[in-house]
Amino acid sequence: MINADIIKALEAVPVFETPGGIRYVRASDLPDTVRPEFERWATGIKTPDIHGEMPGDPVYENDYAAWLEVLKP
């Protein structure tokens, strides 16, 4: 189970927005302790292709928010 402190850290992950209006977070900004769990959950989820970001690192904000909801008790 993920504790409340990690949930707070995950809720504080910065959200970026492209000039075209795509809102995303970076998987690389997730705490190391939960990144593997996120990557397992996100298998098969389409990630945006954003200039200047590593392929697969940006995650749509809505997908990230859905994962956070799965984590919360």
Secondary structure, DSSP 8 states (H G I E B T S, - for coil): ---HHHHHHHHTS--EE-TT--EEEEGGGS-TTTHHHHHHHTTT------TTS-TT-EEEHHHHHHHHHHH--
